[in-house]
Amino acid sequence: MRKTLLLTGFIGTIVSFGLFAQDNAGSVAFTIPENDLLPESIAYDPGTDVFYVGSTRRGKIIKIEKDGSQSTFVEGGQFGQWMVIGIKIDPKRNELWFCSSGGTNLIGYDKQDDKEGRPAGIFRVNLSSGELIKKYTLEENGEVHFFNDLVIHENGDVYASHMFNDQAVYKIDRDKDQLEPYVQSELIKYPNGMDISDDGKTLFVAHSEGIAKVSLASGKVENLAVANSIKVSHRESIDGLYVYKNSLIGIQSDLNRVTQFDLSVPQGAIVREKILQENDSRMDHPTTGVLVGDVFYYVANAQFQKVNENGSVDQPLSDPTILKLKLK
């Protein structure tokens, strides 16, 4: 989930290898006839060919079957959750995991950060039954928490980006089964989208000043070097982030853009970018997506900028739209 931040900083540069042209080939995968969902996240279960979409406004999760039928998988507040932010599926263990955080997008939310703090948590749900397996929450009075996105390692460990009270990556070790801080570094500012390299050794973390890579063996943090013409920080920073072959797919919410960033070998730098879709008429603050083979599905219109500071909405809202892009 993107937050507008006025920050300064610098990430090392390398020689640019050029900019690819934009490819506006996106098409509508499906829409959801409930215009005030304000969706942030989407996940996919390959075992059942089912999509899941999370709502910040209603605090619930919608299930979209392969025949197009839609139903509510998790009701708003069913497990004590707040806004639904990042969602991921663990098909190997038949689980759905999601981040939840307090915030004024959520109808009825009235906590004040400076007085009561802000709660957040990670929720683990059985995909077959829809029952809660466990929740891991941070609800200290006066502390402001926000879990943004999560990713599941092949071994079952879960990593989650956390901002505000501390800017860190948290971890739920599969064996220990408890939420703990994992990495906190001055190189990672307001962490957001995350993914793990195909070899399972590196965690990529999008943040307000670039993209960091974390060694899962040592915990060492480095920021990817970036070619001179490419921008991935501040207004151009990335919300959803996804590993695709030797590249990263990033959603740049403030630009209404989906971009593919080619990586060097080894993966220490972004050497080229290709704009996949930009300022499409169906886009209104895109947020996160999910890869299904060579097709990228993403939330095209979260519409967060239509929400006032007090949580009210006084502008017309559109039905949530999921667009899809065929990657090459």
Secondary structure, 3 states (H helix, E strand, C coil): CCCCCCCCCCCCEECCCCEECCCCCCEEEEECCCCCCCEEEEEEECCCCEEEEEECCCCCEEEECCCCCEEEEECCCCCCCCEEEEEEEECCCCEEEEEEECCCCCCCCCCCHHHHCECEEEEEEECCCCCEEEEEEECCCCCECCEEEEEECCCCCEEEEECCCCCEEEEECCCCCCEEEEECCCCCCCCCCEEECCCCCEEEEEECCEEEEEECCCCCEEECEEECCCCCCHHHCCCCEEEECCEEEEEEHHHCEEEEEEECCCCCEEEEEEEEEECCCCCCCCCCEEEECCEEEEECCCCHHHECCCCCECCCCCCCEEEEEECC
